Amino acid sequence: AKTVHRNLQMKLVGAAAHVEPDGNGRVLLPASQRGAAGIEKKAVLLGMGNKLELWSEQAHLAKIRETISEEQITEDMLDLKF
């Protein structure tokens, strides 16, 4: 379970990029980040606590359709507050 948690953390945080909004409140996402996320045209912006996640529309749809098995649920997950 610890390895699954670490792998998830690495995937989510390891691809993070710090960006600053321009004068109009827009954020330019580096091409490397767009490529890593597979973003071509449509994207999904998710608020996750004090962070934002940007997903390609296709990847987001695939992720929300996945199910989590009982064996993958950790004690830390049970304590999550939304």
Steps between C-alpha positions, in 0.01 A plus 500: 500500500790735574641446151162576338475821706857601406442428131183709502678786677789488250264506203296788635769720652794395285347658190409826675605837360488839670337759273405866547193666348553787258336843535171358369501204741600251232758228551731383223560129533843395371495277191681228697216493753234495228681212333544307826128537574402413142308826462419574138182708491272452800615492861346459845613722789445343844529676834672261742536667840734794448628360168363480149530201267475531124401186312432422137128446458555139388727414794259655750205305362702176513613570859152571636371179340759291688395319813707462815510151642462441873860374517628838375328701773743601775437632852616844383238494225228423753596817691477730195272801543341662197 
